[in-house]
Structure formats: structure tokens, C-alpha cells
């Protein structure tokens, strides 16, 4: 009984059973006292003789009432004495309403009228049996109809569980079918998004690891050669610095890929940052106006530095940097990037990691980075 669909289904059936019993009891105790019985009592009172009349007068009037009714009917005095009877005499009624022996109603003058239909199909007719059977059939219909609904719901949960288990086993391509628009469907959509994000992260890390191992071989090979050749040992410091910078970029790329929220955001003046970074380079011209961006000053500084480093390595001097409300624009005097490669340069290790980090930092701040030939532009949303 640990299966969820069985527990839900049994809960539905139990609720229906309680409803049927409660409805039957309530109808028996409350609903049957008046209504048709009150109408029958009024009719009987209009036809029966006064309470002080003889038994013969009561018997004649009762036979007139009971004509073609196919029922046992008895009339009792207020003192519970039988005044007249048609068919089998009934028991003295103790209260109004249905009983196992039929039904009874008290007339306005204190007399009692009791009746019981004849036996049908070998069974005594029970006034409340029809209602009970009707409710039971309705409960059965609801129970039969509820099973496929409950089973469909839990089957979706079972498929979701299978997807979680497959994902835990290492199948990052697993997705579950989204059915409906309820909470289970939203849970399936959340699972699919999480699985896709996890697959993307793992794939990116694999690519990053493969490309990093390739990039690290070059400075390591130069260091090994410098150790073997005494005359090249002076280049060790440069190679070690390059290796250290590459490792720093790999770590930053990995951190930007896994985290989506800014740490300790603050108001940053882009023009001031650009001025500090441009001072580290020759043949760089700076122009613009103060622009405040809400973000991480350390990351924004790294973004500007990477743009300047890219212009120094792959562009032609002089380099111009412009800061304005539209963002940051860094241009060199070279021919620029061909149009077919302007998106590829932002891929990790296509031209190193510098431009990939620039785009990640821009997007972390709600902006975007793009290449426009010999210019790289980083834009931020208005009101950042």
C-alpha cells in the first residue's frame, strides 16, 4: 500500500463511502419526517372521521383510503390503540418517519397513521433502500471514473521519478514528457530546465577542460625547454606569468559559468575604471562621460582590461576607448574581425578566454557584448 496511486484512490473511495452513509443517515433522521408524509397526513385527516368516531367508521374510511394502494395501513388512537387496519395490522409507531416496519406520521389530532407497502419480488420494501442504492451506484460510478484519473496523475509522477533516477545515474540527456498545466506539469518543466542546465554546464566544463589542457601545453613546453637550455632560463619568468594568467582566466570562466548572481553589487563609475585601465597601456585614447553601472567593480574592471588586452594582441595601434550611456566601445586601427567570425571570437579558446569572459561579465550585469569589425562594444540596459 505504499504506492501513491493506491493511497489516493483508497482515500477517494473511503470519502465516497462516508458520504453515502452520512447522506443516508441524514435523510433517514431528518429529511423523511415531512414532505410526502405531511401531505399524506393531511389527506388522511380530511377523509378519516373524527377521533371520537367508532371503529366501524374508521374501518370504512380507511378502506376507502387504502383502495388500490397495495399497502398495509393502520390507524391508532392517541393512546396507541388500533382503531382500524387494512391488510396486516402494523405495530404501534413510536416516532414519525421511516422504520423497518414501514413509515408512520402523527395527525394533528394526535392519531397515528402507519403504512407499509406490500412485499415486492420476495423482499419487503424498504423506504430508504432506494436512496441508499442510488447513492451507492453513484459512489461506484465515481470510484470507477476516479481510478484512471488518479492513475494518470501518479503515472506522471512515476515517470518523473524515473527521470530523476536516470539523471542521477549519469544520463544528462534525459527529459520527461510535460503533460497538462497543473503542478505536476510545472514540476516536469522545472526538471527539464534543471537537466538541460546541468547538461550544458557539464558539457561546457568538459570543453573547458579539454581546451585548457591544450592551452596549458604551450607555456609548459617552453618552461621545460628553458630548463633544459640554460640560455633560455631568462624567459622562465615570462612563461610562468603567462601560465598564471591563463589559469586565472580558466578559474574566472568556470566561476562565471556556474554562478548567476552578482556578489556584493555596488554603483561603479565605468569612466573612472576605464581611465585606470587605460593608464596601463601606451597609445590608448579615452573619451566619454561618467556612467554609473550597478554591479561588481572587480568584474567590470576585468571586462575593460580584457578588451584592452585583446586590442593590444590582435589589433593595431592606436586604440580608442569611448564610455557613454550606451556602454563601452573599444576600437583599434586594424582591419577588424571578418563578419563570419564575429560571433565565434566570443567562444572559449577561439581567441583564448578573454572575449568569452567579456561577454559573460556583460550578461551577468544584464548587458551584451558584440563585435563590430575593429570595435568591441559592451552595452548595458538603461537604468542599470
C-alpha positions as CSV (number, residue, x, y, z in Angstrom):
1,X,0.0,0.0,0.0
2,X,3.0,2.3,-0.3
3,X,2.1,3.1,-3.9
4,X,0.9,6.6,-4.1
5,X,-1.9,6.0,-6.6
6,X,-3.4,3.3,-4.4
7,X,-3.3,5.5,-1.4
8,X,-5.0,8.4,-3.3
9,X,-7.6,6.0,-4.8
10,X,-8.4,4.4,-1.5
11,X,-8.8,7.8,0.1
12,X,-11.3,8.7,-2.7
13,X,-13.3,5.5,-2.1
14,X,-13.3,6.0,1.7
15,X,-14.6,9.5,1.2
16,X,-17.4,8.3,-1.0
17,X,-18.4,5.6,1.4
18,X,-18.5,8.1,4.3
19,X,-20.6,10.4,2.1
20,X,-23.1,7.7,1.2
21,X,-23.6,6.6,4.8
22,X,-23.8,10.1,6.1
23,X,-26.4,11.1,3.4
24,X,-28.5,8.0,4.1
25,X,-28.5,8.6,7.8
26,X,-29.2,12.2,7.5
27,X,-32.1,11.5,5.1
28,X,-33.5,8.9,7.4
29,X,-33.2,11.1,10.5
30,X,-34.2,14.5,9.1
31,X,-35.4,14.5,5.5
32,X,-38.1,12.0,5.7
33,X,-40.2,13.4,8.5
34,X,-42.2,15.8,6.5
35,X,-42.8,16.3,2.8
36,X,-44.9,13.4,1.3
37,X,-45.7,12.2,4.8
38,X,-47.2,15.5,5.8
39,X,-49.2,15.6,2.6
40,X,-50.5,12.0,3.4
41,X,-51.4,13.0,6.9
42,X,-53.4,16.0,5.7
43,X,-55.3,13.9,3.2
44,X,-56.0,11.2,5.7
45,X,-57.2,13.7,8.2
46,X,-59.6,15.1,5.7
47,X,-61.0,11.6,4.9
48,X,-61.0,9.9,8.3
49,X,-63.9,10.5,10.7
50,X,-63.3,12.4,14.0
51,X,-61.2,10.8,16.6
52,X,-64.3,10.0,18.7
53,X,-66.0,8.1,15.9
54,X,-66.5,4.3,16.2
55,X,-64.1,1.7,15.0
56,X,-66.5,0.8,12.2
57,X,-66.5,4.4,10.9
58,X,-62.7,4.4,11.0
59,X,-62.5,1.0,9.2
60,X,-64.8,2.1,6.5
61,X,-62.9,5.4,5.9
62,X,-59.5,3.5,6.0
63,X,-60.7,1.0,3.4
64,X,-61.7,3.9,1.2
65,X,-58.2,5.5,1.6
66,X,-56.4,2.2,1.1
67,X,-58.2,1.2,-2.1
68,X,-55.6,0.1,-4.7
69,X,-52.7,1.4,-2.7
70,X,-51.1,-2.1,-2.3
71,X,-50.1,-1.4,1.3
72,X,-50.8,-2.4,4.9
73,X,-52.3,0.7,6.6
74,X,-53.2,1.1,10.3
75,X,-54.7,3.9,12.3
76,X,-54.0,4.3,16.0
77,X,-55.6,6.4,18.7
78,X,-53.6,9.0,20.6
79,X,-53.5,6.3,23.3
80,X,-51.8,3.9,20.8
81,X,-54.9,1.7,20.4
82,X,-55.7,0.2,17.0
83,X,-58.7,1.9,15.5
84,X,-58.7,0.4,12.0
85,X,-56.5,-1.6,9.8
86,X,-56.3,-2.7,6.1
87,X,-54.2,-5.7,5.4
88,X,-51.8,-6.9,8.1
89,X,-52.1,-4.8,11.3
90,X,-48.9,-2.9,11.9
91,X,-47.0,-2.2,15.1
92,X,-47.8,0.8,17.2
93,X,-45.5,3.6,15.8
94,X,-43.0,5.2,18.3
95,X,-42.0,8.1,16.2
96,X,-42.6,9.8,12.8
97,X,-40.6,8.8,9.8
98,X,-39.4,5.5,8.3
99,X,-38.8,2.4,10.3
100,X,-38.1,-1.2,9.4
101,X,-41.8,-1.9,9.5
102,X,-42.8,1.0,7.2
103,X,-43.5,4.6,7.9
104,X,-45.6,6.5,10.4
105,X,-46.9,10.0,10.8
106,X,-48.8,11.7,13.6
107,X,-52.0,13.5,12.6
108,X,-52.9,16.9,14.0
109,X,-55.5,15.5,16.4
110,X,-53.0,13.0,18.0
111,X,-53.9,9.9,16.0
112,X,-51.2,8.0,14.2
113,X,-51.2,6.7,10.6
114,X,-48.8,3.9,9.7
115,X,-48.3,2.2,6.3
116,X,-46.1,-0.4,4.8
117,X,-46.1,-1.3,1.1
118,X,-46.6,-5.0,0.2
119,X,-43.7,-7.3,-0.4
120,X,-42.1,-7.0,-3.8
121,X,-40.1,-9.7,-5.5
122,X,-40.0,-11.7,-2.3
123,X,-38.5,-8.8,-0.3
124,X,-40.1,-6.4,2.0
125,X,-39.9,-2.8,0.5
126,X,-37.6,-0.6,2.5
127,X,-38.3,3.2,2.1
128,X,-34.7,4.2,2.5
129,X,-33.3,1.4,0.4
130,X,-33.9,3.1,-2.9
131,X,-32.0,6.2,-1.8
132,X,-29.1,4.1,-0.4
133,X,-28.8,2.1,-3.6
134,X,-28.9,5.3,-5.7
135,X,-26.1,6.8,-3.6
136,X,-24.1,3.5,-3.7
137,X,-24.4,3.3,-7.5
138,X,-23.3,7.0,-7.8
139,X,-20.3,6.3,-5.5
140,X,-19.5,3.2,-7.6
141,X,-19.6,5.3,-10.8
142,X,-17.4,8.0,-9.2
143,X,-15.0,5.3,-7.9
144,X,-14.6,3.7,-11.3
145,X,-14.2,7.0,-13.0
146,X,-11.7,8.2,-10.4
147,X,-9.3,5.4,-10.9
148,X,-7.9,6.3,-14.4
149,X,-7.7,10.0,-13.2
150,X,-5.7,9.0,-10.1
151,X,-3.6,6.5,-12.0
152,X,-2.8,9.0,-14.8
153,X,-1.6,11.5,-12.1
154,X,0.6,9.1,-10.3
155,X,1.9,7.6,-13.6
156,X,3.3,11.1,-14.4
157,X,4.9,11.2,-11.0
158,X,6.4,7.8,-11.7
159,X,7.9,8.9,-15.0
160,X,9.3,12.0,-13.2
161,X,10.9,9.7,-10.6
162,X,12.4,7.6,-13.4
163,X,13.8,10.7,-15.0
164,X,15.4,11.8,-11.7
165,X,16.9,8.3,-11.2
166,X,18.3,8.3,-14.8
167,X,19.8,11.8,-14.3
168,X,21.4,10.6,-11.0
169,X,22.8,7.6,-12.9
170,X,24.6,10.0,-15.3
171,X,22.2,10.2,-18.3
172,X,22.2,14.0,-18.7
173,X,20.1,13.9,-21.8
174,X,17.1,12.5,-20.0
175,X,13.9,14.6,-20.2
176,X,10.3,13.9,-19.0
177,X,7.2,14.5,-21.0
178,X,5.2,17.5,-19.9
179,X,1.5,16.7,-19.7
180,X,-1.2,19.1,-18.6
181,X,-0.9,22.5,-17.0
182,X,-1.1,21.6,-13.3
183,X,1.6,21.4,-10.5
184,X,2.9,18.1,-11.8
185,X,3.4,19.6,-15.3
186,X,5.2,22.6,-13.8
187,X,7.4,20.2,-11.8
188,X,8.2,18.3,-15.0
189,X,9.1,21.6,-16.8
190,X,11.4,22.6,-13.8
191,X,13.1,19.2,-14.0
192,X,13.7,19.5,-17.7
193,X,15.2,23.0,-17.3
194,X,17.4,21.8,-14.5
195,X,18.5,18.8,-16.5
196,X,19.2,20.9,-19.6
197,X,21.2,23.4,-17.4
198,X,23.2,20.6,-15.8
199,X,23.9,19.0,-19.2
200,X,25.0,22.4,-20.5
201,X,27.3,23.0,-17.5
202,X,28.9,19.6,-17.7
203,X,29.4,19.9,-21.4
204,X,30.9,23.3,-21.0
205,X,33.2,22.1,-18.3
206,X,34.3,19.2,-20.4
207,X,35.1,21.5,-23.3
208,X,36.8,23.9,-20.9
209,X,39.0,21.2,-19.5
210,X,39.9,19.9,-23.0
211,X,40.7,23.3,-24.3
212,X,42.5,24.3,-21.1
213,X,44.8,21.3,-21.3
214,X,45.6,22.2,-24.8
215,X,46.4,25.8,-24.0
216,X,48.5,24.9,-21.0
217,X,50.8,22.7,-23.0
218,X,52.4,25.6,-24.8
219,X,53.8,27.5,-21.8
220,X,54.6,24.3,-20.1
221,X,56.6,23.1,-23.1
222,X,58.5,26.4,-23.2
223,X,59.3,26.1,-19.5
224,X,60.6,22.6,-20.0
225,X,62.8,23.8,-22.8
226,X,64.1,26.7,-20.8
227,X,65.0,24.3,-18.0
228,X,67.0,22.1,-20.5
229,X,68.6,25.1,-22.2
230,X,70.5,27.4,-19.8
231,X,70.5,30.3,-22.2
232,X,66.7,30.4,-22.2
233,X,66.2,30.4,-18.5
234,X,65.6,34.1,-18.6
235,X,62.3,33.5,-20.3
236,X,61.0,31.4,-17.4
237,X,59.5,34.4,-15.6
238,X,57.5,35.4,-18.7
239,X,56.2,31.9,-19.3
240,X,55.3,31.5,-15.7
241,X,53.4,34.8,-15.8
242,X,51.5,33.7,-18.9
243,X,50.7,30.4,-17.3
244,X,49.5,32.1,-14.2
245,X,47.3,34.5,-16.2
246,X,45.8,31.5,-18.2
247,X,45.0,29.6,-15.0
248,X,43.4,32.8,-13.6
249,X,41.2,33.1,-16.7
250,X,40.2,29.5,-16.6
251,X,39.1,29.8,-13.0
252,X,37.2,33.0,-13.7
253,X,35.5,31.5,-16.7
254,X,34.4,28.5,-14.6
255,X,33.1,30.7,-11.8
256,X,31.2,32.9,-14.2
257,X,29.6,29.9,-15.8
258,X,28.4,28.3,-12.6
259,X,27.2,31.4,-10.7
260,X,24.4,33.5,-12.0
261,X,24.1,36.2,-9.2
262,X,26.3,39.2,-8.6
263,X,28.3,39.2,-5.4
264,X,28.3,42.5,-3.4
265,X,26.8,44.8,-6.2
266,X,27.6,48.5,-5.9
267,X,27.5,51.6,-8.0
268,X,30.5,51.7,-10.3
269,X,31.7,54.6,-12.5
270,X,32.7,53.0,-15.8
271,X,34.6,56.1,-17.0
272,X,36.8,56.0,-13.8
273,X,37.5,52.3,-14.3
274,X,38.4,52.8,-17.9
275,X,40.7,55.6,-17.1
276,X,42.6,53.5,-14.6
277,X,42.9,50.6,-17.0
278,X,43.9,52.8,-20.0
279,X,46.7,54.2,-18.0
280,X,48.4,50.8,-18.0
281,X,48.8,50.9,-21.8
282,X,50.5,53.1,-24.4
283,X,48.7,54.5,-27.4
284,X,45.3,54.3,-25.9
285,X,42.9,57.3,-26.1
286,X,40.0,57.6,-23.7
287,X,36.9,59.7,-24.2
288,X,33.4,59.8,-22.8
289,X,31.3,60.8,-19.8
290,X,30.7,59.3,-16.4
291,X,28.3,56.4,-16.5
292,X,27.2,54.6,-13.3
293,X,26.5,50.9,-13.5
294,X,25.2,48.8,-10.7
295,X,27.4,45.7,-10.5
296,X,30.7,44.1,-9.4
297,X,33.6,46.6,-9.8
298,X,36.1,43.8,-9.9
299,X,34.4,42.0,-12.8
300,X,33.7,45.3,-14.7
301,X,37.4,46.2,-14.4
302,X,38.4,42.8,-15.7
303,X,36.0,43.2,-18.6
304,X,37.7,46.5,-19.7
305,X,41.1,45.1,-19.2
306,X,40.3,42.1,-21.4
307,X,39.0,44.4,-24.1
308,X,42.3,46.4,-24.0
309,X,44.4,43.2,-24.0
310,X,42.5,41.9,-27.0
311,X,43.1,45.2,-28.9
312,X,46.8,45.1,-27.9
313,X,47.3,41.5,-29.0
314,X,45.2,41.3,-32.1
315,X,44.6,44.9,-33.2
316,X,46.6,47.8,-34.5
317,X,47.5,50.9,-32.5
318,X,46.2,53.5,-31.7
319,X,43.3,52.2,-29.6
320,X,40.4,54.4,-28.6
321,X,38.1,53.8,-25.7
322,X,34.7,55.5,-25.5
323,X,32.4,55.4,-22.5
324,X,28.8,56.7,-22.7
325,X,25.3,55.9,-21.8
326,X,25.3,53.2,-24.5
327,X,28.1,51.4,-22.7
328,X,31.8,50.9,-23.5
329,X,33.3,50.8,-27.0
330,X,37.0,49.7,-27.6
331,X,38.3,50.2,-31.2
332,X,41.7,49.7,-32.8
333,X,43.0,50.8,-36.1
334,X,43.3,47.4,-37.7
335,X,41.1,45.8,-40.4
336,X,38.8,44.2,-37.9
337,X,37.2,40.8,-37.5
338,X,35.6,39.3,-40.6
339,X,31.8,39.3,-40.4
340,X,31.6,35.5,-40.4
341,X,33.8,35.2,-37.3
342,X,32.3,38.0,-35.1
343,X,30.3,35.5,-33.0
344,X,33.0,32.9,-32.9
345,X,35.5,35.2,-31.2
346,X,33.4,35.0,-28.1
347,X,33.6,31.2,-27.9
348,X,36.0,29.9,-25.3
349,X,39.5,29.4,-26.6
350,X,38.7,30.5,-30.1
351,X,40.9,33.5,-29.4
352,X,41.7,32.5,-25.8
353,X,39.3,33.2,-23.0
354,X,39.5,37.0,-22.8
355,X,36.5,37.8,-25.0
356,X,34.4,34.9,-23.7
357,X,34.9,36.3,-20.2
358,X,33.9,39.8,-21.5
359,X,30.6,38.5,-22.8
360,X,29.9,36.6,-19.6
361,X,30.6,39.6,-17.4
362,X,28.4,41.8,-19.6
363,X,25.5,39.3,-19.5
364,X,26.0,38.9,-15.7
365,X,25.2,42.6,-15.5
366,X,22.2,42.3,-17.8
367,X,24.1,43.6,-20.8
368,X,25.6,42.2,-24.0
369,X,28.9,42.2,-25.9
370,X,29.3,42.2,-29.6
371,X,31.9,42.7,-32.3
372,X,31.6,45.4,-34.9
373,X,34.6,44.8,-37.1
374,X,37.5,46.5,-35.5
375,X,35.4,47.6,-32.5
376,X,34.1,45.6,-29.5
377,X,31.0,47.1,-27.8
378,X,29.5,46.3,-24.4
379,X,26.1,47.7,-23.8
380,X,24.1,47.8,-20.5
381,X,20.3,48.2,-20.0
382,X,19.0,51.6,-19.3
383,X,18.7,52.3,-15.6
384,X,21.2,49.6,-14.6
